[in-house]
């Protein structure tokens, strides 16, 4: 019997065990990358973990399909700010603090002696995460500039490398690569389902569907597979706002030479739209299974494998 743990299983276990996770992606990130970061951060937070997502480059305009306000633009929020006082000549009796007028006031009552301004110093503590996840980046050199600015940022930590590119350099301690996937968002559906039950809300589903639709140019590229359509139907059954995504994607991609569709349905192939809507409705009305061939029925749990 083969007992080897797969990269997918390793990644899931690391995410389950972690208390605080840093999630990053590449420079000038695509919508697929940003939506993957958002979805994973949201799912981990819903699972009760501290999830810090940092993207220092500008986000694509189409990222406003969900509220990306919790994605930080710097590392400032993931490390302690430390105020130190030299106690060589002062004995402290008590300490208290209060907040007033947007200021944190720390009051120190000395038992003997007193402090001088030069006794105070300021510093930053260690970064507050025990696991790093890199979403959809094929090489170390293409990771967000925050790594170049902090070269030792990942030292001593497990790093999960999630990607679907065939030329990925496998730079992680765990390299979860699926070259058959259309996007990193497609890959993350199974991961989120594995982390815990009930995590897939309508915002996460909308983000993941937006990533898949963007990466497949609204299911029109040759890379579009039956699995990606099945995944999309699953996300729609979980409340993904498909028509809103189409409007946002079309608005972000339109050019002066092209006229805007009169309806949302004209912005996506009609047969694909009908298939997705029918499949999503079938999932809602049944036990969650979806027929994808004459002799095969796939359920969400199987789809995520």
GIQUI-V24778 format. One record per pair of residues at least 4 apart in sequence whose ideal C-beta (glycine too) atoms are under 7 Angstrom apart, sorted by the first residue. I is the first residue (numbers start at 1). J is the second residue. D is the distance in whole Angstrom. If there is no record, write none. Layout:
BEGIN
i,j,d
I,J,D
I,J,D
END
This chain:
BEGIN
i,j,d
5,9,5
5,10,5
6,10,7
7,11,6
7,174,6
7,175,6
7,176,4
8,12,6
8,176,5
9,13,6
10,14,6
10,174,5
11,15,6
11,160,5
11,174,5
11,176,5
11,191,7
12,16,6
12,191,6
12,194,4
12,195,7
13,17,6
14,18,6
14,131,6
14,158,6
14,160,6
14,174,6
15,21,7
15,44,7
15,195,6
16,195,6
18,49,6
18,130,6
18,131,4
19,49,6
19,50,7
19,130,6
20,49,7
20,50,4
20,128,5
20,129,4
20,130,6
21,44,6
21,49,6
21,51,5
21,52,7
21,129,6
21,131,5
21,133,6
22,52,5
22,54,7
22,78,7
22,129,4
22,132,5
23,37,5
23,40,6
23,41,5
23,51,6
23,52,7
23,53,4
23,133,5
23,135,6
24,54,6
24,134,6
24,143,6
24,144,5
24,146,7
25,29,5
25,33,4
25,34,7
25,37,5
25,55,6
25,134,7
25,135,5
25,136,6
25,137,6
25,144,6
26,33,6
26,136,7
26,137,4
26,142,5
26,143,6
26,144,6
27,57,6
27,142,6
27,144,6
27,145,6
28,57,5
29,33,4
29,34,5
29,55,6
29,57,6
30,60,7
30,214,7
31,35,6
31,60,5
31,62,5
31,63,6
31,210,6
31,211,6
31,214,4
32,36,6
32,136,6
32,183,5
32,184,6
32,185,6
32,211,4
32,214,6
32,215,4
33,37,7
33,135,6
33,136,4
33,184,6
34,38,6
34,55,7
34,59,6
34,60,6
34,63,5
34,68,7
35,39,6
35,185,5
35,207,4
35,208,6
35,210,5
35,211,4
36,40,6
36,135,4
36,136,6
36,184,4
36,185,5
36,188,5
36,211,6
37,41,6
37,53,5
37,55,7
37,71,6
37,135,5
38,42,6
38,66,6
38,68,6
38,71,6
38,207,5
39,43,6
39,185,7
39,188,6
39,192,7
39,204,5
39,207,5
39,208,5
40,44,6
40,133,7
40,135,7
40,188,6
41,45,6
41,51,4
41,53,4
41,70,7
42,46,6
42,203,6
42,204,5
43,47,6
43,192,4
43,195,6
43,199,5
43,204,6
44,49,5
44,51,4
45,49,7
45,51,5
46,199,5
47,195,5
47,196,5
47,199,6
52,72,7
52,77,7
52,78,5
52,129,6
53,70,7
53,71,5
53,72,7
54,72,5
54,74,7
54,75,6
54,144,7
54,146,6
55,59,7
55,71,5
55,144,6
56,73,6
56,74,6
56,144,6
56,145,6
56,146,5
57,144,7
59,63,4
59,68,6
60,252,7
61,252,5
62,214,7
62,248,5
62,249,6
62,252,4
63,68,5
64,248,7
65,206,6
65,210,5
65,244,6
65,245,6
65,248,5
66,203,6
66,206,6
66,207,5
72,77,5
75,79,7
75,146,6
75,150,7
78,127,5
78,128,5
78,129,6
79,124,5
79,125,6
79,126,7
79,127,5
79,128,6
80,124,7
80,125,3
81,124,6
82,122,7
82,123,5
82,124,7
82,125,5
83,120,7
83,122,6
84,121,5
84,123,7
85,115,6
85,119,6
85,120,6
86,119,4
87,92,7
89,113,5
90,110,5
90,112,7
90,113,4
90,114,6
90,115,6
91,110,7
91,111,4
91,112,4
91,113,7
92,108,6
92,110,6
92,111,7
93,109,5
93,110,6
93,111,4
94,109,5
95,108,5
96,107,5
97,104,6
97,105,6
97,106,5
97,107,7
98,105,5
99,103,7
99,104,6
100,105,6
108,115,7
110,114,5
115,119,5
130,157,7
131,157,6
131,158,5
132,154,5
132,157,5
132,159,5
133,160,5
133,162,7
134,143,6
134,159,6
134,161,5
134,162,7
134,172,7
135,162,5
135,184,6
136,162,6
136,163,6
136,184,4
137,142,5
137,143,5
137,163,7
138,142,6
138,163,6
138,165,4
138,167,6
138,168,5
138,169,6
139,169,4
139,171,7
140,169,7
140,171,5
143,147,5
145,149,6
146,150,6
146,153,7
147,153,6
154,159,6
158,173,5
158,174,7
159,172,4
159,173,5
160,172,6
160,174,5
160,176,6
161,168,7
161,170,7
161,171,6
161,172,3
161,174,7
161,175,5
161,176,7
162,176,5
162,184,6
162,187,6
163,168,5
163,177,5
163,184,7
164,178,5
164,179,6
164,181,4
164,183,6
164,184,6
164,187,6
166,179,5
168,177,5
170,175,4
178,187,5
181,186,5
181,187,5
182,186,5
182,212,6
182,215,5
182,216,5
182,223,5
182,224,6
182,225,6
182,228,5
183,211,5
183,212,5
183,215,4
184,188,6
184,211,7
185,208,4
185,211,3
185,212,5
186,212,5
186,228,6
186,231,6
187,191,7
188,192,6
188,208,6
189,193,6
189,208,6
189,231,6
189,304,6
190,194,6
190,304,3
190,305,7
191,195,7
192,199,6
192,200,6
192,204,7
193,200,7
193,300,7
193,304,5
195,199,6
200,204,6
200,205,6
200,238,5
201,205,7
202,206,6
202,238,7
202,239,3
202,240,7
203,207,7
204,208,6
205,209,6
205,235,4
205,238,4
205,239,5
205,240,4
206,210,6
206,240,5
206,241,5
206,245,7
207,211,7
208,212,7
208,235,6
209,213,6
209,232,6
209,235,4
209,236,7
209,240,4
209,242,6
209,245,6
210,214,6
210,245,5
211,215,6
212,216,6
212,228,6
212,231,7
212,232,6
213,218,5
213,219,7
213,245,6
213,249,6
214,249,6
216,220,7
216,221,5
216,223,6
216,224,5
216,228,6
217,221,5
218,246,7
218,249,7
218,268,5
219,224,5
219,229,7
219,268,7
219,269,7
219,272,5
220,269,6
224,228,6
224,229,7
226,230,6
226,292,6
227,231,6
228,232,6
229,233,7
229,275,7
229,276,7
230,234,7
230,290,6
230,292,5
230,298,6
230,303,6
231,235,6
231,303,6
232,236,6
232,276,6
233,237,6
233,276,5
233,279,3
233,280,5
233,283,6
233,290,6
234,238,7
234,283,7
234,300,5
234,303,6
235,240,4
236,240,5
236,242,5
236,276,6
236,280,4
237,280,5
237,283,4
237,284,5
241,245,6
242,246,7
242,276,7
243,247,7
243,264,5
244,248,6
245,249,6
246,250,6
246,264,5
246,267,5
246,268,6
247,251,6
247,264,6
248,252,6
249,253,6
250,254,6
250,261,7
250,267,5
254,258,6
254,260,6
261,266,3
261,267,5
262,266,6
265,270,6
265,273,6
268,272,6
268,273,5
269,273,7
270,274,6
271,275,6
272,276,6
273,277,6
274,278,6
275,279,6
276,280,6
277,281,6
278,282,6
279,283,7
279,290,6
280,284,7
281,285,6
282,286,6
282,290,6
283,288,6
283,290,6
288,299,6
288,300,6
289,297,5
289,299,5
290,298,6
291,297,5
292,296,6
292,298,5
298,302,5
298,303,5
299,303,7
300,304,6
END
